[in-house]
Amino acid sequence: MLPTKNNQMKTKKKVSKAIMNRVIAINEMLPSVLNADDIPTSYAGGTFPYYIDIRVPIVVSNQFVYIKEEKGSYSYGFSKRYNVNNEGQLDELKYDLSIIKRAFNQVIKNH
């Protein structure tokens, strides 16, 4: 059945390969970051450093990506679940993954 004006077919996207590669890279860095003395921080949220307190790997399930962050007063505040079918959440996911990866790389470089 072809999509028409009255019958719009919704296509469900799966997580792209670029996002999967970034998630895999972050999950591989996680043990090194947890063993380091430094805490990953980012100034992306404002003028004060925000802690990126991720202790469990990022999970990908169908079109959803789950980031479990320990909540604290100065934690960055990632969304718990991102839906890649939603353009706004997809852009937010890309930005948040880049923040996590940059902060993890900085901790590993200084360790």
Steps between C-alpha positions, in 0.01 A plus 500: 500500500642835399474795737237754402382823656234316702711194571848602616720200569730551793847361461676398816866576506749292682805642666748610234843345470670830596308518828563130568874550445501795741308299765740206460801733536354659815417160652856381431643809676273460804721257703804726455301805607363320807853400606638852453541746786337788309129552453381574145371856480361728231430871473236434232214582737622843604781679677542244779637150445239226486592146600436216261434215743431197283583168666317250278533452124267679261231261375352492148167323454322525162457875434565599863829595665515497881754704699495431875660785691543528874307809606672765706487872555761572232434212262445586134146363485474273198159376393443142605369381163551631148280401204687520168167529312450843659722757325531719810606210720738374230679836487512510881642145508776588253595806704493313833711212365759749375513663846546162669769391256696826532488486881605133506788566258621785723499277810682218320757745354573645847512158668 
